[in-house]
Amino acid sequence: MNLLDRHVRWSVLLSMAVVLGVVVALDVIFSLIDELGESGVNYTAANALMYVAMTTPTSVYELVPYGALGGALFGLGVLASNNELVVMQSAGVHKWRIVSAVLKPTLLVMILSLILGEYVSPPLEQIANSNKAIQLSGSDSINPETGTWRKVGNDYIHINAIAPGGQALYGVSRYTVNAERELINASFAESAEYVREGNEPHWRLMNVEQSVFAEDRISTNRYLQEDWYADLSPELLSVLLVQPDKQSITGLYRFAGFFESEGLDSSLYFLAFWKKILQPLATLALVILGISFVFGPLREATMGFRIFIALAIGLAFTTVQGMMEPISLIYGLSPLLAVLTPILICGVAGFVLMRRVA
């Protein structure tokens, strides 16, 4: 039995590696083409290549569920085509024993994916996006091509670029409003650095241009330096230029809490948080659904048809997931429910189909 388990495990694990490698390679090629389209004087082809290389771990993490699905379909499909599954079952090996042998490498892939998505891809994604923003950012007060808007207290802030680690900022625009929501102050600083001197850490703004709006006049001031005390730590800033679904689980939870403390909508970050937390469960559900097809209608199917089925399942899962996420944001549904719904559909469908197989 151990020999059969090992044979099934290695067949499926090798198939998962091959499928994931092919899918990631295609994704990298299209990403590089897209980045080369943005290249110019400051953002060169070498910069684009480095950006794609540093964001590839994120692509691997995002494509793991579909690689696991394809690997389960193709690995077991090869065994079914060679009549090895029939021989195993004829020898008294129960189908759930074979399923267990498939789920063991899936569990390994899930653990590696979780480590990759939590500790490897987020810091690389932050560095890649920070470097790209710095390269694309000019000296304009607001660069529509890069940067991010944030609200801190009564300040509405736009930052063109954030250095890796969040310790330095480039192109900081601040708009301060009063209790009546009237603009009273607008300023632009070319750069800022985080200073930990004294009891209260703060940001030191460089080359500041400030406009103060009074009832009957506007006064303009210039400063070489200005200290800015804001509840905006480098730890929070380091994830600002990274899309929520590309951040770490801990970073998402911390930033969602920051949004709530500022009275802002944090549902987008909680949605990404639950999506990352439940990704291993999504991988498991897709694999179980793929296994049920191999034991059922795809036992005698060609490899081309299995590829079609894998693409169809992956597309259906992505479509349902893509529909549930905006629905939850628009109608205020639970982010957990939105993420869990397509996973439950796949899991239940897989178990029902497996129970119907002889």
N, C-alpha and C positions, 0 to 999 in steps of 0.2 A: 504493500500500500504506500509506503514512504517513497518508493521508486516512482510509482504512478503520480503521486502528489508533486514530486520534484519535477517530473516531466511536464506536467500541466503548468506548474508555476513558471518554469523557465520559458516555455513556449509563449505564455501570455506576457510575461515581463519583457521578453525580447520584442514581441509585437508592439507593446506599448512604447518602448524606446524608439522603434523605427517610425511608428505613426507620429509620435510627438516630434521627432527630429524632422520629418518631412513637413509637418504643419508649421513648425517654428521657422524652418528655412524659408518657406513661402512668405510668412509674415514678415521676416526680416527683409526680404527682397522688396516687398511692397512698402515697408516703412522707410527703407533707404531711398527709394524712388521719391516718396513723398517729401522726405527731408531735403533731398537734393534740389527740389523745387523751391525751397526757401533760401537756398544758399545765395550769397552775395558778397559784398566787400568785407563785412565783419564776420559773417557766418559762412565759412568756406566749406568745400566738399569734405575736407579732413575733419572739420568740426561736426558735420552731419554724420560722418562715419563713426566718430567717437560717440556721438549721442545715441545712435542706433545700437552700438555695442553695449553701452551702459544700460540701456532700457530693455535689452533682450531678456534678462532674467525676469522682468515683469511680464513679458510676452509668454515666457515658458510657464510661469505661474498661472496666468489666465487661461492657457490652453491645456493645462494638465487634465481637467475633467474630460475634455473631448479626446485627448490622446489616450486616456484610460479606456474610454468607451470604444474607440477604434481598435485598441490593442486587444480588448476582450473579445470583440467581434471577429477580428482577423486571426488571433491566436487559437481560439476555440474553433473557428471556422476551418482552419487548416487541419486540426485534429478530426473534425467532423468529415471533411472531404476525404481524408485517408481512412475513414471508418474506424478510427481509434476510439471515438466516443462510444460507438456501438459495441465495440469489443469490450471496453471497460464496463459498460452496463451489463453486458451478457455475462461477464465474469463476476457479477454481484456487486459492483461498485455503484452505490446509490448516487443519483444525480446531485443531491445536496452535498455529497462528499466532493464531487467535482467542482461544484460551486464554491465550496470552502477553499479548495486548492486555488481557485481563481482569485478569491477575495484576499488571500494572504499577500500576494505581490501588490494588489490594489491598496492594501493597508500601508505597505511600505511607501508606495508612491504618494499616498495621502500625507504621511508624516513628513516626507521630504518636501512636498509642496508647501506644507504649513510652515516649515522652517525657512524655505525660500521666500515665501510671501511676507514673513514677519521680520526676518533679520538680514536678508540679502538684498532683495529687490527694492524696498523702500529707500534705504540710504543711497543706493546707486541712482534711483529715480530722482531723488532730491538734488544730488550733485549734477546730474545730467541736465535737469530743468533749470537749475540755478545758472550753470555755465552758459546754457543757450540763451537765457533771458539777459544775462550780462552782455553777451556778444551781440544780441539783437537790439539792446537798449541804446538809445541815443541820449542826447542832452535835453530833450524836450521834457517839459514838466509832466505831461501825460502822454505815454506812448500807447496808442490803441492796439498795437501788435503784441505787446507783452504786458506783464504785470498783473496786479490783482487789486481789487477794492476790498476794504474792510472798514467796519465801524468799531471804534473804541471810545466809549463814553460819549461825549458830544462831538467827537472828531470823526470825519469821514476821510479815510486815508487811501491814497493810491500809491503803490510801490512798483516802480518799473522792474526792479530785479533784486533778488535776495541772494547773498553769497551762501555757499554751502555751510551748513551749521547755523545759519541765521544770525551770525555775529555782526554782519555788515549789510547795509542797504544802499541801493542806488536809485536816485530819482524819487524822492519822497515828497508827495503832495498832500497837504493837510487842509481840510475845510472844516472850520469850527462853527457850530450853530448854537444859538441861545435856547432858552426854554420855549420861546415862541417859534422855533424852527427857522429863525432868520440867520442868514450868513453874517458873521461878525468878523471873521478872520480867514485869510487864505494865504498859504505860504508854500514855497518850494525849496527843498534842500537837495543839493547835488548828491550828497552821500550822508551816511550816518553810521556810527559804530556804537556798540553796546559797551557801556562803562560800568564797572562794578565797584567803583570807589565809594567809600562811605557806607552809611547804613541803608541807603536807598539807591539801588542800581537804576540807571537811566540811559537814554539814548543821547549821544552827542551829535547834533546836526552840523554839517559843514556847508559853508557858502549858501546862506539862507536869504531868500527874497520873500518879504512879508508884506501883505496888504491888509490894512485894518479898515473896516467899513463902519463909519459913524453915520449919524442921521443926515448930516449935511456935507460930509466930505469923506475922501478916501486918502489915507496916508500910507506911504510906502517906505519901508525900512530894509536895510541890508545888514546882515551880520556874518562875520567869519565863522562864528560858532554859536550854537544855542543848545542848551540842555532841555531835553524833552522827557518828561516823566509820564510814561504811559504803561498801562497794564498789558504789555505786549512783549513776552519773553522770546529770546532766540529759539527756544524749544518749540514754541508755537509757530513762529515765523518760518522755521525750517521746513514746515510741511505746507505752507500756504500755496506755493506754486505747483504743488503736486495734486493731481485730481484725487478726489476722495477714494475712488476704488483702487488707487495705486499706492495708498498709504498703508502703514502697519496697523494692526488691530489696536495696539495701545495708543498710537497717535490719533486714530480716529475717535476713540473713546475720550481722550483728553481734549481734543478739539471740539467735539460735540458738547462737552461740558462747558467749554469756554463760550461757545455760541449761546447756550442756555443762560449763562451768567450775564451776557450782554443783551438778553431779551430778543435774540434772533432765532430764526427757524433752524433747528439742528437736525431735522428729519433726513436731509440728504446724507449727512455724516453717519447717522444711526443706520440708515439703509445700507450704506457701504460697509459699516461695521458688521451687521448681521450677515451680509453677503460673504464676507471674508471668514467669519466664524463658521458658517455653515457650508463653506466650499467643500471640505472633506465629505460631508454628508451628500452633497450634490454629486460628487465623483462616485460615491458608493451607489447612489440611486441609478445613475446612468449606466454603470457597469452591470448592475443586476438586470436592468431592462435589456441591455445588449446580450447578456447570457441567455435570457428567456427566449430571445429570437433565434439564437443558435440551436437551442434544444428543440425549438418549435418549428416555425415556418422556414427558417434558413438552414436547416440541417443538410439539405441537398442543394443549396443555392450556390451559384458561382461567386467568385471573389468580387467581380465587378458589381454584382447585385448587393453583396454585403457592404461594399463601399458606399453604394447609393443609400442603403438603409442607415448606415452610420451617419452620413451627412443629413439625412432626413430627421433622425432623432435629435442630433445636435442642433439643427435649425429650428425644430419645433420647441426644444427646451429653451433656446435663446430667445425665440419669439415670445413665448409665454412669460419668461423672465423680463424681457424688455417691455411687455405690456403692463405687468404688475407693478413695476417700479414707478413709472409716472402716475399710474392710477393711485398708488398709495400716497404720493406727494400731493396730488391735486385734491383728493377727497379725504385726506387725513387718516388713511387706514394705517394699521400698525406696520412698521417696516419689517418686523419679524414675520408677520403673516405674508407680506408680499414676497419675501425671499423664500419662505418655507413652502408656499403653494406649488410652484413647479417641481420642487424636490419631492414633495409628497405624491404628486401625480405620477412622476416617473417611478418612484419606489413602489407604490401600490400597483401600478400597471405591471411592473416586473414581477412582483410576487404572485399576482393573479395569473399571469401567463405561465409562470413556472409551475404553479399548482395544477394547471390544466394539462401540462405535458406528462405523458405517461412515463 
